[in-house]
Amino acid sequence: MDQSHDLEVLLRSRTPIIVIETHDEARILETLQSMAIRASADAYLPLFRWTVTDGLQRLDIALEPQTINAEPTDALRHIRAVTKPGIYVLLDFHPFLDDPVHVRLLKDICMQYREVPRQIVLLSHEVKLPDELEAYGARFDMALPSETERQAIVERLANEWANENPGAQVRVDPRAHAMLVHNLAGLTYRDTERLARNAIFVDGVIDKSDLPDVMQAKYELLNRSGTLHFEYDTARFSDVGGMDRLKSWLSQRRPVFRGERDTAHLDAPKGILLTGVQGCGKSLAAKATAGVFGVPLLRLDFGALYDKYHGETERKLRESLKTADVMAPCVLWIDEIEKGLAGRGGETGTTQRVLGTFLTWMAEKQRPVFVVATANDITSLPPELVRKGRFDEIFFVDLPRLRVRASILAIHLSNRGQSLSNFDIEALAGAMKGFSGAEIEQAVVSALYAAHAAGLALSTELILEEVTQTRPLSVVMRERIEALRQWADGRTVPSD
C-alpha cells in the first residue's frame, strides 16, 4: 500500500482538518514535502509548519520562521486571514484544543474552506478533536514500515557503513538478517533506523548475537505503560525437574509456533494454563516455555495494571497486549492470573471489563503470542476463562514424586557446584516426601549455610538434618492441598 498516495488522496478530498496521530513526526513532514515538490502546477499548494517554539515556517521553499505567529491564537488568526490556499501542519497543537477561542478560529477556517481552501493538519502523538470540529475532520493512520521498507533501511545502513569503512563490507548471516528485518516490525521509521544502525555499526556484522539486543531495545521503546516486564533470563527445561508430559506437549508444538515448513495445516498453539500446588515449578515452567520456543518472554503484571481512574486499567491492558502482538513471536506469561481476573472487591465492574478485553484479544489475536497463565487457585477464576477452547490445555503441577524429587535435588546441587557422587540422592529424595520443588531447593540452601558455619563440606547428613526440621506446605496446609488435588483429578492434565 502506497501511504504517500493515500495521504495525497485525503488532502485532495477537500477535508478542512486532517488528524494524524504518530510519533514519527519527521517522516510525515518529509512525505508532505515530497508531495509538494512533485505536485503539478495546477495542484501545487504551499506547505507551512507551525510549532509553539518557532511559529509559522514555509517548508516547500526555504524561508525563515515567522516567530511573530508563535502564539496559537496569533497563528490561527493569521491562517484565517490568508486569502490563498495552503496546507498548515500544526505540530503538538493538542493542548490548545481546550481553548474555546482556538476552537472557534479553527471552525471559521473550516467554514470558509469553499472560498479559500486552507487545510489544517493536526500532527501529534495523540489528538482529540472537540465535538464542534468532528464534522470537519478526517483521520489518517500512517502505517509503520513494511517488511520491504525495513529491508531497504537495513540495506541502506549497511551501504553507509561500507562507505565509512573503505574496502570493507558488512558481513551478513542470511538467517540473522531475515530475523533482524522481521524483529524490527512494529516500530516507527525513526526507531527502525536507530535499532538497525546500532546492530550494524557496532561491529559491521549482522549475526544472531544482534537479535537479543534488538528485541530488548524494541521492548523498552514499546512498553510505555510499565505493566509488561521483559524477562531477560529464560530457563531451559533441563533446569526443570519432572513435567515430562508438559515438555513433550510443548516440543510437539514448537515447530508449529515457529512457523516451520510442513506445519501450515496445523492450528497455531494459543497457550496453556498451569495450576497446582504452590512452589512446584509453575513459574519456572513458564520461563522454560520461552526457552523451548526460543522467543522472548514477557510477564504481564496485573498488580501494576489496575488504576483508580475510570478506563485507565483497560487502556493499560490494551496497550500491554498490543505490545505483546508487536513483540511476536513471544511468550506472554501471566503470573497468578486469578489475582487480576477473579474479582477485586468493589472493582467488579473494572474486573469484568478487563476480563472482556483479555478474552476478546485471546479469541481474535493473529500474531504468534503464546500465553502461559499460572494460577494457584483456579477455582476462583471465571468459567468463561477456563472453558475448553480458551487455552489449548490446562496442566496440573502436583507435588513431585520420588523420581522427580531426585531430579530436582540433583539440579540444585549441581547448580551450586556440588558433586552428586558425594550424596545419597535416593535417600534424600525419599526423606523429602511431600516437599515441593521450592522446599527442596531451600533445604539445600539452608544446609549449605549450616555447612559453611560449621566449616564442613556439604553432606547427606546436613541436608537430612534440614529436612527433618522442615514442615512442608503439604503438611501445614494438608486439607487445602488435598482439596485442590481432588478438584484437579479428572479436570486437568497432569504435567508429569
Secondary structure as the mmCIF struct_conf table of DSSP 4:
data_model
#
loop_
_struct_conf.conf_type_id
_struct_conf.id
_struct_conf.beg_label_comp_id
_struct_conf.beg_label_asym_id
_struct_conf.beg_label_seq_id
_struct_conf.end_label_comp_id
_struct_conf.end_label_asym_id
_struct_conf.end_label_seq_id
HELX_RH_AL_P HELX_RH_AL_P1 GLN A 3 LEU A 11
TURN_TY1_P TURN_TY1_P1 ARG A 12 ARG A 14
BEND BEND1 PRO A 16 PRO A 16
STRN STRN1 ILE A 17 GLU A 21
BEND BEND2 HIS A 23 HIS A 23
HELX_RH_AL_P HELX_RH_AL_P2 GLU A 25 ARG A 38
BEND BEND3 ALA A 39 ALA A 39
HELX_RH_3T_P HELX_RH_3T_P1 ALA A 41 ALA A 43
STRN STRN2 LEU A 47 THR A 51
TURN_TY1_P TURN_TY1_P2 VAL A 52 ASP A 54
STRN STRN3 GLY A 55 ARG A 58
TURN_TY1_P TURN_TY1_P3 LEU A 59 ALA A 62
STRN STRN4 GLN A 66 GLN A 66
HELX_RH_3T_P HELX_RH_3T_P2 THR A 67 ASN A 69
BEND BEND4 GLU A 71 GLU A 71
HELX_RH_AL_P HELX_RH_AL_P3 PRO A 72 ALA A 81
BEND BEND5 LYS A 84 LYS A 84
STRN STRN5 GLY A 86 LEU A 91
TURN_TY1_P TURN_TY1_P4 ASP A 92 ASP A 92
HELX_RH_3T_P HELX_RH_3T_P3 HIS A 94 ASP A 98
HELX_RH_AL_P HELX_RH_AL_P4 PRO A 100 MET A 111
TURN_TY1_P TURN_TY1_P5 GLN A 112 GLU A 115
BEND BEND6 VAL A 116 VAL A 116
STRN STRN6 ARG A 118 SER A 124
BEND BEND7 HIS A 125 HIS A 125
HELX_RH_AL_P HELX_RH_AL_P5 ASP A 131 GLU A 134
TURN_TY1_P TURN_TY1_P6 ALA A 135 TYR A 136
STRN STRN7 GLY A 137 ARG A 139
HELX_LH_PP_P HELX_LH_PP_P1 MET A 142 PRO A 145
HELX_RH_AL_P HELX_RH_AL_P6 GLU A 147 GLU A 164
BEND BEND8 ASN A 165 ASN A 165
TURN_TY1_P TURN_TY1_P7 PRO A 166 GLY A 167
STRN STRN8 ARG A 171 VAL A 172
HELX_RH_AL_P HELX_RH_AL_P7 PRO A 174 ASN A 183
TURN_TY1_P TURN_TY1_P8 LEU A 184 GLY A 186
BEND BEND9 LEU A 187 LEU A 187
HELX_RH_AL_P HELX_RH_AL_P8 TYR A 189 PHE A 201
TURN_TY1_P TURN_TY1_P9 VAL A 202 ASP A 203
BEND BEND10 GLY A 204 GLY A 204
STRN STRN9 VAL A 205 ILE A 206
BEND BEND11 ASP A 207 ASP A 207
TURN_TY1_P TURN_TY1_P10 LYS A 208 SER A 209
HELX_RH_AL_P HELX_RH_AL_P9 ASP A 210 LEU A 222
BEND BEND12 SER A 225 GLY A 226
STRN STRN10 LEU A 228 GLU A 231
BEND BEND13 TYR A 232 TYR A 232
HELX_RH_3T_P HELX_RH_3T_P4 PHE A 237 ASP A 239
BEND BEND14 VAL A 240 VAL A 240
BEND BEND15 GLY A 242 GLY A 242
HELX_RH_AL_P HELX_RH_AL_P10 ASP A 244 PHE A 257
TURN_TY1_P TURN_TY1_P11 ARG A 258 GLY A 259
TURN_TY1_P TURN_TY1_P12 ARG A 261 ASP A 262
TURN_TY1_P TURN_TY1_P13 ALA A 264 HIS A 265
BEND BEND16 LEU A 266 LEU A 266
HELX_LH_PP_P HELX_LH_PP_P2 ASP A 267 PRO A 269
STRN STRN11 GLY A 271 GLY A 276
BEND BEND17 VAL A 277 VAL A 277
TURN_TY1_P TURN_TY1_P14 GLN A 278 GLY A 279
BEND BEND18 CYS A 280 GLY A 281
HELX_RH_AL_P HELX_RH_AL_P11 LYS A 282 PHE A 293
TURN_TY1_P TURN_TY1_P15 GLY A 294 GLY A 294
BEND BEND19 VAL A 295 VAL A 295
STRN STRN12 LEU A 297 LEU A 300
HELX_RH_AL_P HELX_RH_AL_P12 PHE A 302 LEU A 305
BEND BEND20 LYS A 308 TYR A 309
TURN_TY1_P TURN_TY1_P16 HIS A 310 GLY A 311
HELX_RH_AL_P HELX_RH_AL_P13 GLU A 312 MET A 327
BEND BEND21 PRO A 329 PRO A 329
STRN STRN13 CYS A 330 ILE A 334
TURN_TY1_P TURN_TY1_P17 ASP A 335 ILE A 337
HELX_RH_AL_P HELX_RH_AL_P14 GLU A 338 LEU A 341
BEND BEND22 ALA A 342 ALA A 342
TURN_TY1_P TURN_TY1_P18 GLY A 345 GLY A 346
HELX_RH_AL_P HELX_RH_AL_P15 THR A 348 GLU A 364
BEND BEND23 ARG A 367 ARG A 367
STRN STRN14 VAL A 369 ALA A 375
BEND BEND24 ASN A 376 ASN A 376
HELX_RH_3T_P HELX_RH_3T_P5 ILE A 378 SER A 380
BEND BEND25 LEU A 381 LEU A 381
HELX_RH_AL_P HELX_RH_AL_P16 PRO A 383 VAL A 386
BEND BEND26 ARG A 387 ARG A 387
STRN STRN15 LYS A 388 LYS A 388
TURN_TY1_P TURN_TY1_P19 GLY A 389 ARG A 390
STRN STRN16 PHE A 391 PHE A 391
BEND BEND27 ASP A 392 ASP A 392
STRN STRN17 GLU A 393 VAL A 397
HELX_LH_PP_P HELX_LH_PP_P3 ASP A 398 PRO A 400
HELX_RH_AL_P HELX_RH_AL_P17 LEU A 402 ASN A 415
TURN_TY1_P TURN_TY1_P20 ARG A 416 GLY A 417
HELX_RH_3T_P HELX_RH_3T_P6 LEU A 420 ASN A 422
BEND BEND28 PHE A 423 PHE A 423
HELX_RH_AL_P HELX_RH_AL_P18 ILE A 425 ALA A 431
TURN_TY1_P TURN_TY1_P21 MET A 432 GLY A 434
HELX_RH_AL_P HELX_RH_AL_P19 GLY A 437 ALA A 454
TURN_TY1_P TURN_TY1_P22 GLY A 455 GLY A 455
HELX_RH_AL_P HELX_RH_AL_P20 THR A 460 THR A 468
TURN_TY1_P TURN_TY1_P23 GLN A 469 GLN A 469
HELX_RH_AL_P HELX_RH_AL_P21 LEU A 473 VAL A 476
TURN_TY1_P TURN_TY1_P24 MET A 477 MET A 477
HELX_RH_AL_P HELX_RH_AL_P22 ARG A 478 ALA A 488
TURN_TY1_P TURN_TY1_P25 ASP A 489 ARG A 491
BEND BEND29 THR A 492 THR A 492
STRN STRN18 VAL A 493 PRO A 494
#
